[in-house]
Amino acid sequence: MRRGRLVGEAALPCPTEHLVEMMFGRVMSPPQKEGASLGEPVLVLEGVRPGERTAAEYSLSVREGEVVGLPGSRGAASAPSCAPAPVSPAGSGGPAGGRA
């Protein structure tokens, strides 16, 4: 989907380059950064389930200095599919020991 409209279909497994081209309308190359270093984890999600009807669990770790994009099926301008949960930085002693 691009701008809330279906722009193509692909069979799985689908190459990442093809998905990116469908999402953005062009082929994109990752920027080359020299000397970039990532810090400690600032957000850690473990065992997240996208709904009650699935057994699949997902995990995600985001480090300081890292940029992460999460595409969704509802489009960028739509309402979120779930309410945000309170999150504490990793190691802060917040909920679940810093794990959301």
ZIKA-V759910 format. One line per field, one symbol per residue. burial: # if it has 24 or more other C-alpha atoms within 12 Angstrom, else .. A space follows every 10 residues. Layout:
burial->???
This chain:
burial->.......... ........#. ..#....... .......... .####..... .......... #......... .......... ........## ........##
